[in-house]
Amino acid sequence: MNAFVSTVTQKGQVTIPKSVRDNLHLMTGDRVEFILNDRGEVVLKPVTRKVVEVAGLLSKYKKSRPVTIEEMDQAVAQYIRDTAS
């Protein structure tokens, strides 16, 4: 068993050591769960979702037809024009 040390900031935040992040395959924006067991120990686990939980999550954004590259380019150009003003 390996032990890693991190300091709690004034806001109650800690940095998860890189070797732990790598071992748990954590990326920026990932969620983690802190589990307090019966021995008073804290277990850190990545929060993952099952495929059935996210299936259809984006269906409300589905278009009736695929968008072409040209339409995407036009939308990006329009966004840039709108935000530049």
mmCIF file as gemmi writes it, N, C-alpha and C atoms, coordinates in Angstrom:
data_model
loop_
_atom_site.group_PDB
_atom_site.id
_atom_site.type_symbol
_atom_site.label_atom_id
_atom_site.label_alt_id
_atom_site.label_comp_id
_atom_site.label_asym_id
_atom_site.label_entity_id
_atom_site.label_seq_id
_atom_site.pdbx_PDB_ins_code
_atom_site.Cartn_x
_atom_site.Cartn_y
_atom_site.Cartn_z
_atom_site.occupancy
_atom_site.B_iso_or_equiv
_atom_site.pdbx_formal_charge
_atom_site.auth_seq_id
_atom_site.auth_asym_id
_atom_site.pdbx_PDB_model_num
ATOM 1 N N . MET Axp A 1 ? 0.852 -1.174 0 1 0 ? 1 A 1
ATOM 2 C CA . MET Axp A 1 ? 0 0 0 1 0 ? 1 A 1
ATOM 3 C C . MET Axp A 1 ? 0.896 1.235 0 1 0 ? 1 A 1
ATOM 4 N N . ASN Axp A 2 ? 0.566 2.201 -0.848 1 0 ? 2 A 1
ATOM 5 C CA . ASN Axp A 2 ? 1.301 3.457 -0.928 1 0 ? 2 A 1
ATOM 6 C C . ASN Axp A 2 ? 0.531 4.55 -0.212 1 0 ? 2 A 1
ATOM 7 N N . ALA Axp A 3 ? 1.238 5.491 0.365 1 0 ? 3 A 1
ATOM 8 C CA . ALA Axp A 3 ? 0.611 6.634 1.023 1 0 ? 3 A 1
ATOM 9 C C . ALA Axp A 3 ? 1.056 7.903 0.317 1 0 ? 3 A 1
ATOM 10 N N . PHE Axp A 4 ? 0.131 8.815 0.111 1 0 ? 4 A 1
ATOM 11 C CA . PHE Axp A 4 ? 0.403 10.096 -0.529 1 0 ? 4 A 1
ATOM 12 C C . PHE Axp A 4 ? -0.137 11.193 0.364 1 0 ? 4 A 1
ATOM 13 N N . VAL Axp A 5 ? 0.576 12.303 0.436 1 0 ? 5 A 1
ATOM 14 C CA . VAL Axp A 5 ? 0.202 13.402 1.321 1 0 ? 5 A 1
ATOM 15 C C . VAL Axp A 5 ? -0.168 14.614 0.484 1 0 ? 5 A 1
ATOM 16 N N . SER Axp A 6 ? -1.224 15.294 0.899 1 0 ? 6 A 1
ATOM 17 C CA . SER Axp A 6 ? -1.645 16.53 0.271 1 0 ? 6 A 1
ATOM 18 C C . SER Axp A 6 ? -2.096 17.473 1.373 1 0 ? 6 A 1
ATOM 19 N N . THR Axp A 7 ? -2.023 18.769 1.142 1 0 ? 7 A 1
ATOM 20 C CA . THR Axp A 7 ? -2.381 19.769 2.139 1 0 ? 7 A 1
ATOM 21 C C . THR Axp A 7 ? -3.769 20.321 1.856 1 0 ? 7 A 1
ATOM 22 N N . VAL Axp A 8 ? -4.557 20.506 2.891 1 0 ? 8 A 1
ATOM 23 C CA . VAL Axp A 8 ? -5.894 21.098 2.766 1 0 ? 8 A 1
ATOM 24 C C . VAL Axp A 8 ? -5.726 22.615 2.717 1 0 ? 8 A 1
ATOM 25 N N . THR Axp A 9 ? -6.337 23.251 1.712 1 0 ? 9 A 1
ATOM 26 C CA . THR Axp A 9 ? -6.271 24.705 1.595 1 0 ? 9 A 1
ATOM 27 C C . THR Axp A 9 ? -7.286 25.349 2.528 1 0 ? 9 A 1
ATOM 28 N N . GLN Axp A 10 ? -7.244 26.667 2.598 1 0 ? 10 A 1
ATOM 29 C CA . GLN Axp A 10 ? -8.182 27.42 3.436 1 0 ? 10 A 1
ATOM 30 C C . GLN Axp A 10 ? -9.63 27.17 3.003 1 0 ? 10 A 1
ATOM 31 N N . LYS Axp A 11 ? -9.834 26.878 1.732 1 0 ? 11 A 1
ATOM 32 C CA . LYS Axp A 11 ? -11.175 26.607 1.204 1 0 ? 11 A 1
ATOM 33 C C . LYS Axp A 11 ? -11.574 25.143 1.341 1 0 ? 11 A 1
ATOM 34 N N . GLY Axp A 12 ? -10.725 24.33 1.97 1 0 ? 12 A 1
ATOM 35 C CA . GLY Axp A 12 ? -11.037 22.916 2.148 1 0 ? 12 A 1
ATOM 36 C C . GLY Axp A 12 ? -10.724 22.067 0.938 1 0 ? 12 A 1
ATOM 37 N N . GLN Axp A 13 ? -9.91 22.574 0.024 1 0 ? 13 A 1
ATOM 38 C CA . GLN Axp A 13 ? -9.566 21.838 -1.182 1 0 ? 13 A 1
ATOM 39 C C . GLN Axp A 13 ? -8.222 21.128 -1.008 1 0 ? 13 A 1
ATOM 40 N N . VAL Axp A 14 ? -8.093 20.011 -1.711 1 0 ? 14 A 1
ATOM 41 C CA . VAL Axp A 14 ? -6.818 19.302 -1.746 1 0 ? 14 A 1
ATOM 42 C C . VAL Axp A 14 ? -6.492 18.962 -3.191 1 0 ? 14 A 1
ATOM 43 N N . THR Axp A 15 ? -5.219 18.822 -3.471 1 0 ? 15 A 1
ATOM 44 C CA . THR Axp A 15 ? -4.785 18.377 -4.791 1 0 ? 15 A 1
ATOM 45 C C . THR Axp A 15 ? -4.579 16.871 -4.724 1 0 ? 15 A 1
ATOM 46 N N . ILE Axp A 16 ? -5.203 16.155 -5.643 1 0 ? 16 A 1
ATOM 47 C CA . ILE Axp A 16 ? -5.008 14.709 -5.7 1 0 ? 16 A 1
ATOM 48 C C . ILE Axp A 16 ? -3.661 14.48 -6.389 1 0 ? 16 A 1
ATOM 49 N N . PRO Axp A 17 ? -2.745 13.782 -5.739 1 0 ? 17 A 1
ATOM 50 C CA . PRO Axp A 17 ? -1.432 13.564 -6.348 1 0 ? 17 A 1
ATOM 51 C C . PRO Axp A 17 ? -1.54 12.933 -7.739 1 0 ? 17 A 1
ATOM 52 N N . LYS Axp A 18 ? -0.626 13.335 -8.618 1 0 ? 18 A 1
ATOM 53 C CA . LYS Axp A 18 ? -0.671 12.884 -10.01 1 0 ? 18 A 1
ATOM 54 C C . LYS Axp A 18 ? -0.675 11.364 -10.123 1 0 ? 18 A 1
ATOM 55 N N . SER Axp A 19 ? 0.117 10.688 -9.334 1 0 ? 19 A 1
ATOM 56 C CA . SER Axp A 19 ? 0.159 9.227 -9.445 1 0 ? 19 A 1
ATOM 57 C C . SER Axp A 19 ? -1.198 8.603 -9.105 1 0 ? 19 A 1
ATOM 58 N N . VAL Axp A 20 ? -1.93 9.22 -8.171 1 0 ? 20 A 1
ATOM 59 C CA . VAL Axp A 20 ? -3.271 8.727 -7.824 1 0 ? 20 A 1
ATOM 60 C C . VAL Axp A 20 ? -4.231 9.023 -8.967 1 0 ? 20 A 1
ATOM 61 N N . ARG Axp A 21 ? -4.175 10.258 -9.512 1 0 ? 21 A 1
ATOM 62 C CA . ARG Axp A 21 ? -5.039 10.607 -10.656 1 0 ? 21 A 1
ATOM 63 C C . ARG Axp A 21 ? -4.794 9.665 -11.821 1 0 ? 21 A 1
ATOM 64 N N . ASP Axp A 22 ? -3.519 9.393 -12.09 1 0 ? 22 A 1
ATOM 65 C CA . ASP Axp A 22 ? -3.176 8.491 -13.203 1 0 ? 22 A 1
ATOM 66 C C . ASP Axp A 22 ? -3.707 7.082 -12.95 1 0 ? 22 A 1
ATOM 67 N N . ASN Axp A 23 ? -3.552 6.603 -11.72 1 0 ? 23 A 1
ATOM 68 C CA . ASN Axp A 23 ? -3.993 5.258 -11.378 1 0 ? 23 A 1
ATOM 69 C C . ASN Axp A 23 ? -5.508 5.12 -11.492 1 0 ? 23 A 1
ATOM 70 N N . LEU Axp A 24 ? -6.237 6.187 -11.143 1 0 ? 24 A 1
ATOM 71 C CA . LEU Axp A 24 ? -7.705 6.165 -11.214 1 0 ? 24 A 1
ATOM 72 C C . LEU Axp A 24 ? -8.227 6.647 -12.565 1 0 ? 24 A 1
ATOM 73 N N . HIS Axp A 25 ? -7.303 7.009 -13.468 1 0 ? 25 A 1
ATOM 74 C CA . HIS Axp A 25 ? -7.656 7.514 -14.804 1 0 ? 25 A 1
ATOM 75 C C . HIS Axp A 25 ? -8.547 8.75 -14.701 1 0 ? 25 A 1
ATOM 76 N N . LEU Axp A 26 ? -8.234 9.645 -13.771 1 0 ? 26 A 1
ATOM 77 C CA . LEU Axp A 26 ? -9.014 10.866 -13.59 1 0 ? 26 A 1
ATOM 78 C C . LEU Axp A 26 ? -8.532 11.947 -14.538 1 0 ? 26 A 1
ATOM 79 N N . MET Axp A 27 ? -9.48 12.675 -15.081 1 0 ? 27 A 1
ATOM 80 C CA . MET Axp A 27 ? -9.18 13.788 -15.984 1 0 ? 27 A 1
ATOM 81 C C . MET Axp A 27 ? -9.84 15.038 -15.414 1 0 ? 27 A 1
ATOM 82 N N . THR Axp A 28 ? -9.43 16.197 -15.898 1 0 ? 28 A 1
ATOM 83 C CA . THR Axp A 28 ? -10.028 17.45 -15.474 1 0 ? 28 A 1
ATOM 84 C C . THR Axp A 28 ? -11.545 17.39 -15.67 1 0 ? 28 A 1
ATOM 85 N N . GLY Axp A 29 ? -12.282 17.766 -14.653 1 0 ? 29 A 1
ATOM 86 C CA . GLY Axp A 29 ? -13.741 17.758 -14.728 1 0 ? 29 A 1
ATOM 87 C C . GLY Axp A 29 ? -14.381 16.471 -14.241 1 0 ? 29 A 1
ATOM 88 N N . ASP Axp A 30 ? -13.595 15.423 -14.041 1 0 ? 30 A 1
ATOM 89 C CA . ASP Axp A 30 ? -14.157 14.173 -13.529 1 0 ? 30 A 1
ATOM 90 C C . ASP Axp A 30 ? -14.638 14.377 -12.099 1 0 ? 30 A 1
ATOM 91 N N . ARG Axp A 31 ? -15.586 13.573 -11.704 1 0 ? 31 A 1
ATOM 92 C CA . ARG Axp A 31 ? -16.124 13.637 -10.352 1 0 ? 31 A 1
ATOM 93 C C . ARG Axp A 31 ? -15.577 12.47 -9.542 1 0 ? 31 A 1
ATOM 94 N N . VAL Axp A 32 ? -15.38 12.716 -8.257 1 0 ? 32 A 1
ATOM 95 C CA . VAL Axp A 32 ? -14.912 11.668 -7.357 1 0 ? 32 A 1
ATOM 96 C C . VAL Axp A 32 ? -15.858 11.578 -6.169 1 0 ? 32 A 1
ATOM 97 N N . GLU Axp A 33 ? -15.869 10.416 -5.555 1 0 ? 33 A 1
ATOM 98 C CA . GLU Axp A 33 ? -16.73 10.154 -4.403 1 0 ? 33 A 1
ATOM 99 C C . GLU Axp A 33 ? -15.838 9.866 -3.197 1 0 ? 33 A 1
ATOM 100 N N . PHE Axp A 34 ? -16.175 10.468 -2.063 1 0 ? 34 A 1
ATOM 101 C CA . PHE Axp A 34 ? -15.46 10.214 -0.813 1 0 ? 34 A 1
ATOM 102 C C . PHE Axp A 34 ? -16.347 9.324 0.043 1 0 ? 34 A 1
ATOM 103 N N . ILE Axp A 35 ? -15.871 8.149 0.383 1 0 ? 35 A 1
ATOM 104 C CA . ILE Axp A 35 ? -16.651 7.194 1.175 1 0 ? 35 A 1
ATOM 105 C C . ILE Axp A 35 ? -15.974 7.048 2.529 1 0 ? 35 A 1
ATOM 106 N N . LEU Axp A 36 ? -16.716 7.322 3.593 1 0 ? 36 A 1
ATOM 107 C CA . LEU Axp A 36 ? -16.2 7.164 4.948 1 0 ? 36 A 1
ATOM 108 C C . LEU Axp A 36 ? -16.611 5.781 5.431 1 0 ? 36 A 1
ATOM 109 N N . ASN Axp A 37 ? -15.62 4.889 5.651 1 0 ? 37 A 1
ATOM 110 C CA . ASN Axp A 37 ? -15.952 3.522 6.048 1 0 ? 37 A 1
ATOM 111 C C . ASN Axp A 37 ? -16.078 3.4 7.573 1 0 ? 37 A 1
ATOM 112 N N . ASP Axp A 38 ? -16.39 2.209 8.041 1 0 ? 38 A 1
ATOM 113 C CA . ASP Axp A 38 ? -16.627 1.962 9.466 1 0 ? 38 A 1
ATOM 114 C C . ASP Axp A 38 ? -15.382 2.16 10.325 1 0 ? 38 A 1
ATOM 115 N N . ARG Axp A 39 ? -14.204 2.119 9.717 1 0 ? 39 A 1
ATOM 116 C CA . ARG Axp A 39 ? -12.961 2.295 10.479 1 0 ? 39 A 1
ATOM 117 C C . ARG Axp A 39 ? -12.51 3.757 10.514 1 0 ? 39 A 1
ATOM 118 N N . GLY Axp A 40 ? -13.349 4.658 9.998 1 0 ? 40 A 1
ATOM 119 C CA . GLY Axp A 40 ? -13.001 6.07 9.984 1 0 ? 40 A 1
ATOM 120 C C . GLY Axp A 40 ? -12.045 6.445 8.871 1 0 ? 40 A 1
ATOM 121 N N . GLU Axp A 41 ? -11.881 5.562 7.899 1 0 ? 41 A 1
ATOM 122 C CA . GLU Axp A 41 ? -11.007 5.824 6.768 1 0 ? 41 A 1
ATOM 123 C C . GLU Axp A 41 ? -11.843 6.368 5.606 1 0 ? 41 A 1
ATOM 124 N N . VAL Axp A 42 ? -11.211 7.18 4.803 1 0 ? 42 A 1
ATOM 125 C CA . VAL Axp A 42 ? -11.893 7.724 3.631 1 0 ? 42 A 1
ATOM 126 C C . VAL Axp A 42 ? -11.371 7.016 2.391 1 0 ? 42 A 1
ATOM 127 N N . VAL Axp A 43 ? -12.278 6.544 1.578 1 0 ? 43 A 1
ATOM 128 C CA . VAL Axp A 43 ? -11.934 5.895 0.314 1 0 ? 43 A 1
ATOM 129 C C . VAL Axp A 43 ? -12.336 6.849 -0.805 1 0 ? 43 A 1
ATOM 130 N N . LEU Axp A 44 ? -11.43 7.092 -1.742 1 0 ? 44 A 1
ATOM 131 C CA . LEU Axp A 44 ? -11.685 7.968 -2.884 1 0 ? 44 A 1
ATOM 132 C C . LEU Axp A 44 ? -11.951 7.105 -4.105 1 0 ? 44 A 1
ATOM 133 N N . LYS Axp A 45 ? -13.111 7.313 -4.741 1 0 ? 45 A 1
ATOM 134 C CA . LYS Axp A 45 ? -13.467 6.523 -5.92 1 0 ? 45 A 1
ATOM 135 C C . LYS Axp A 45 ? -13.91 7.452 -7.035 1 0 ? 45 A 1
ATOM 136 N N . PRO Axp A 46 ? -13.525 7.151 -8.266 1 0 ? 46 A 1
ATOM 137 C CA . PRO Axp A 46 ? -14.056 7.94 -9.379 1 0 ? 46 A 1
ATOM 138 C C . PRO Axp A 46 ? -15.551 7.641 -9.545 1 0 ? 46 A 1
ATOM 139 N N . VAL Axp A 47 ? -16.312 8.667 -9.852 1 0 ? 47 A 1
ATOM 140 C CA . VAL Axp A 47 ? -17.748 8.484 -10.095 1 0 ? 47 A 1
ATOM 141 C C . VAL Axp A 47 ? -17.909 8.201 -11.576 1 0 ? 47 A 1
ATOM 142 N N . THR Axp A 48 ? -18.398 7.026 -11.874 1 0 ? 48 A 1
ATOM 143 C CA . THR Axp A 48 ? -18.601 6.651 -13.273 1 0 ? 48 A 1
ATOM 144 C C . THR Axp A 48 ? -20.086 6.402 -13.488 1 0 ? 48 A 1
ATOM 145 N N . ARG Axp A 49 ? -20.469 6.479 -14.718 1 0 ? 49 A 1
ATOM 146 C CA . ARG Axp A 49 ? -21.862 6.233 -15.059 1 0 ? 49 A 1
ATOM 147 C C . ARG Axp A 49 ? -21.941 5.019 -15.966 1 0 ? 49 A 1
ATOM 148 N N . LYS Axp A 50 ? -22.996 4.271 -15.8 1 0 ? 50 A 1
ATOM 149 C CA . LYS Axp A 50 ? -23.232 3.133 -16.677 1 0 ? 50 A 1
ATOM 150 C C . LYS Axp A 50 ? -23.835 3.648 -17.972 1 0 ? 50 A 1
ATOM 151 N N . VAL Axp A 51 ? -23.598 2.924 -19.036 1 0 ? 51 A 1
ATOM 152 C CA . VAL Axp A 51 ? -24.104 3.312 -20.35 1 0 ? 51 A 1
ATOM 153 C C . VAL Axp A 51 ? -25.612 3.528 -20.315 1 0 ? 51 A 1
ATOM 154 N N . VAL Axp A 52 ? -26.336 2.681 -19.602 1 0 ? 52 A 1
ATOM 155 C CA . VAL Axp A 52 ? -27.794 2.826 -19.568 1 0 ? 52 A 1
ATOM 156 C C . VAL Axp A 52 ? -28.227 4.124 -18.901 1 0 ? 52 A 1
ATOM 157 N N . GLU Axp A 53 ? -27.377 4.692 -18.037 1 0 ? 53 A 1
ATOM 158 C CA . GLU Axp A 53 ? -27.713 5.944 -17.379 1 0 ? 53 A 1
ATOM 159 C C . GLU Axp A 53 ? -27.599 7.14 -18.318 1 0 ? 53 A 1
ATOM 160 N N . VAL Axp A 54 ? -26.715 7.053 -19.294 1 0 ? 54 A 1
ATOM 161 C CA . VAL Axp A 54 ? -26.497 8.183 -20.19 1 0 ? 54 A 1
ATOM 162 C C . VAL Axp A 54 ? -27.089 7.965 -21.582 1 0 ? 54 A 1
ATOM 163 N N . ALA Axp A 55 ? -27.619 6.783 -21.836 1 0 ? 55 A 1
ATOM 164 C CA . ALA Axp A 55 ? -28.207 6.496 -23.138 1 0 ? 55 A 1
ATOM 165 C C . ALA Axp A 55 ? -29.331 7.482 -23.428 1 0 ? 55 A 1
ATOM 166 N N . GLY Axp A 56 ? -29.265 8.1 -24.576 1 0 ? 56 A 1
ATOM 167 C CA . GLY Axp A 56 ? -30.298 9.041 -24.985 1 0 ? 56 A 1
ATOM 168 C C . GLY Axp A 56 ? -30.17 10.425 -24.373 1 0 ? 56 A 1
ATOM 169 N N . LEU Axp A 57 ? -29.12 10.67 -23.634 1 0 ? 57 A 1
ATOM 170 C CA . LEU Axp A 57 ? -28.942 11.946 -22.944 1 0 ? 57 A 1
ATOM 171 C C . LEU Axp A 57 ? -28.943 13.126 -23.905 1 0 ? 57 A 1
ATOM 172 N N . LEU Axp A 58 ? -28.383 12.939 -25.082 1 0 ? 58 A 1
ATOM 173 C CA . LEU Axp A 58 ? -28.288 14.032 -26.047 1 0 ? 58 A 1
ATOM 174 C C . LEU Axp A 58 ? -29.387 14.007 -27.103 1 0 ? 58 A 1
ATOM 175 N N . SER Axp A 59 ? -30.355 13.117 -26.972 1 0 ? 59 A 1
ATOM 176 C CA . SER Axp A 59 ? -31.371 12.972 -28.003 1 0 ? 59 A 1
ATOM 177 C C . SER Axp A 59 ? -32.192 14.233 -28.219 1 0 ? 59 A 1
ATOM 178 N N . LYS Axp A 60 ? -32.321 15.076 -27.2 1 0 ? 60 A 1
ATOM 179 C CA . LYS Axp A 60 ? -33.109 16.303 -27.376 1 0 ? 60 A 1
ATOM 180 C C . LYS Axp A 60 ? -32.42 17.283 -28.324 1 0 ? 60 A 1
ATOM 181 N N . TYR Axp A 61 ? -31.125 17.072 -28.59 1 0 ? 61 A 1
ATOM 182 C CA . TYR Axp A 61 ? -30.388 17.934 -29.494 1 0 ? 61 A 1
ATOM 183 C C . TYR Axp A 61 ? -30.32 17.372 -30.915 1 0 ? 61 A 1
ATOM 184 N N . LYS Axp A 62 ? -30.937 16.244 -31.125 1 0 ? 62 A 1
ATOM 185 C CA . LYS Axp A 62 ? -30.871 15.572 -32.421 1 0 ? 62 A 1
ATOM 186 C C . LYS Axp A 62 ? -31.553 16.42 -33.49 1 0 ? 62 A 1
ATOM 187 N N . LYS Axp A 63 ? -30.889 16.547 -34.618 1 0 ? 63 A 1
ATOM 188 C CA . LYS Axp A 63 ? -31.441 17.263 -35.765 1 0 ? 63 A 1
ATOM 189 C C . LYS Axp A 63 ? -32.174 16.267 -36.652 1 0 ? 63 A 1
ATOM 190 N N . SER Axp A 64 ? -33.112 16.783 -37.438 1 0 ? 64 A 1
ATOM 191 C CA . SER Axp A 64 ? -33.849 15.904 -38.33 1 0 ? 64 A 1
ATOM 192 C C . SER Axp A 64 ? -32.953 15.376 -39.447 1 0 ? 64 A 1
ATOM 193 N N . ARG Axp A 65 ? -31.859 16.113 -39.727 1 0 ? 65 A 1
ATOM 194 C CA . ARG Axp A 65 ? -30.897 15.649 -40.739 1 0 ? 65 A 1
ATOM 195 C C . ARG Axp A 65 ? -29.506 16.032 -40.252 1 0 ? 65 A 1
ATOM 196 N N . PRO Axp A 66 ? -28.488 15.34 -40.722 1 0 ? 66 A 1
ATOM 197 C CA . PRO Axp A 66 ? -27.122 15.69 -40.327 1 0 ? 66 A 1
ATOM 198 C C . PRO Axp A 66 ? -26.747 17.094 -40.805 1 0 ? 66 A 1
ATOM 199 N N . VAL Axp A 67 ? -25.896 17.758 -40.07 1 0 ? 67 A 1
ATOM 200 C CA . VAL Axp A 67 ? -25.426 19.094 -40.432 1 0 ? 67 A 1
ATOM 201 C C . VAL Axp A 67 ? -24.164 18.93 -41.271 1 0 ? 67 A 1
ATOM 202 N N . THR Axp A 68 ? -24.07 19.704 -42.343 1 0 ? 68 A 1
ATOM 203 C CA . THR Axp A 68 ? -22.893 19.614 -43.211 1 0 ? 68 A 1
ATOM 204 C C . THR Axp A 68 ? -21.727 20.404 -42.61 1 0 ? 68 A 1
ATOM 205 N N . ILE Axp A 69 ? -20.545 20.136 -43.125 1 0 ? 69 A 1
ATOM 206 C CA . ILE Axp A 69 ? -19.344 20.866 -42.709 1 0 ? 69 A 1
ATOM 207 C C . ILE Axp A 69 ? -19.524 22.354 -43.007 1 0 ? 69 A 1
ATOM 208 N N . GLU Axp A 70 ? -20.086 22.655 -44.17 1 0 ? 70 A 1
ATOM 209 C CA . GLU Axp A 70 ? -20.296 24.055 -44.554 1 0 ? 70 A 1
ATOM 210 C C . GLU Axp A 70 ? -21.234 24.753 -43.567 1 0 ? 70 A 1
ATOM 211 N N . GLU Axp A 71 ? -22.287 24.064 -43.142 1 0 ? 71 A 1
ATOM 212 C CA . GLU Axp A 71 ? -23.222 24.649 -42.176 1 0 ? 71 A 1
ATOM 213 C C . GLU Axp A 71 ? -22.533 24.883 -40.826 1 0 ? 71 A 1
ATOM 214 N N . MET Axp A 72 ? -21.657 23.943 -40.444 1 0 ? 72 A 1
ATOM 215 C CA . MET Axp A 72 ? -20.905 24.13 -39.199 1 0 ? 72 A 1
ATOM 216 C C . MET Axp A 72 ? -19.985 25.341 -39.315 1 0 ? 72 A 1
ATOM 217 N N . ASP Axp A 73 ? -19.274 25.447 -40.453 1 0 ? 73 A 1
ATOM 218 C CA . ASP Axp A 73 ? -18.382 26.59 -40.675 1 0 ? 73 A 1
ATOM 219 C C . ASP Axp A 73 ? -19.153 27.902 -40.629 1 0 ? 73 A 1
ATOM 220 N N . GLN Axp A 74 ? -20.329 27.931 -41.255 1 0 ? 74 A 1
ATOM 221 C CA . GLN Axp A 74 ? -21.149 29.142 -41.252 1 0 ? 74 A 1
ATOM 222 C C . GLN Axp A 74 ? -21.605 29.493 -39.837 1 0 ? 74 A 1
ATOM 223 N N . ALA Axp A 75 ? -21.979 28.496 -39.064 1 0 ? 75 A 1
ATOM 224 C CA . ALA Axp A 75 ? -22.426 28.742 -37.687 1 0 ? 75 A 1
ATOM 225 C C . ALA Axp A 75 ? -21.287 29.277 -36.831 1 0 ? 75 A 1
ATOM 226 N N . VAL Axp A 76 ? -20.085 28.741 -37.015 1 0 ? 76 A 1
ATOM 227 C CA . VAL Axp A 76 ? -18.927 29.222 -36.256 1 0 ? 76 A 1
ATOM 228 C C . VAL Axp A 76 ? -18.612 30.654 -36.663 1 0 ? 76 A 1
ATOM 229 N N . ALA Axp A 77 ? -18.619 30.935 -37.962 1 0 ? 77 A 1
ATOM 230 C CA . ALA Axp A 77 ? -18.338 32.291 -38.44 1 0 ? 77 A 1
ATOM 231 C C . ALA Axp A 77 ? -19.374 33.277 -37.898 1 0 ? 77 A 1
ATOM 232 N N . GLN Axp A 78 ? -20.634 32.878 -37.88 1 0 ? 78 A 1
ATOM 233 C CA . GLN Axp A 78 ? -21.692 33.747 -37.361 1 0 ? 78 A 1
ATOM 234 C C . GLN Axp A 78 ? -21.493 33.997 -35.871 1 0 ? 78 A 1
ATOM 235 N N . TYR Axp A 79 ? -21.116 32.971 -35.125 1 0 ? 79 A 1
ATOM 236 C CA . TYR Axp A 79 ? -20.862 33.125 -33.687 1 0 ? 79 A 1
ATOM 237 C C . TYR Axp A 79 ? -19.722 34.108 -33.446 1 0 ? 79 A 1
ATOM 238 N N . ILE Axp A 80 ? -18.668 33.979 -34.251 1 0 ? 80 A 1
ATOM 239 C CA . ILE Axp A 80 ? -17.516 34.881 -34.109 1 0 ? 80 A 1
ATOM 240 C C . ILE Axp A 80 ? -17.951 36.316 -34.413 1 0 ? 80 A 1
ATOM 241 N N . ARG Axp A 81 ? -18.74 36.495 -35.456 1 0 ? 81 A 1
ATOM 242 C CA . ARG Axp A 81 ? -19.237 37.846 -35.786 1 0 ? 81 A 1
ATOM 243 C C . ARG Axp A 81 ? -20.085 38.4 -34.658 1 0 ? 81 A 1
ATOM 244 N N . ASP Axp A 82 ? -20.953 37.567 -34.105 1 0 ? 82 A 1
ATOM 245 C CA . ASP Axp A 82 ? -21.867 38.018 -33.045 1 0 ? 82 A 1
ATOM 246 C C . ASP Axp A 82 ? -21.128 38.382 -31.746 1 0 ? 82 A 1
ATOM 247 N N . THR Axp A 83 ? -20.086 37.626 -31.422 1 0 ? 83 A 1
ATOM 248 C CA . THR Axp A 83 ? -19.377 37.875 -30.164 1 0 ? 83 A 1
ATOM 249 C C . THR Axp A 83 ? -18.303 38.934 -30.305 1 0 ? 83 A 1
ATOM 250 N N . ALA Axp A 84 ? -17.908 39.256 -31.528 1 0 ? 84 A 1
ATOM 251 C CA . ALA Axp A 84 ? -16.857 40.259 -31.738 1 0 ? 84 A 1
ATOM 252 C C . ALA Axp A 84 ? -17.417 41.679 -31.603 1 0 ? 84 A 1
ATOM 253 N N . SER Axp A 85 ? -18.725 41.82 -31.712 1 0 ? 85 A 1
ATOM 254 C CA . SER Axp A 85 ? -19.3 43.168 -31.648 1 0 ? 85 A 1
ATOM 255 C C . SER Axp A 85 ? -19.521 43.648 -30.247 1 0 ? 85 A 1
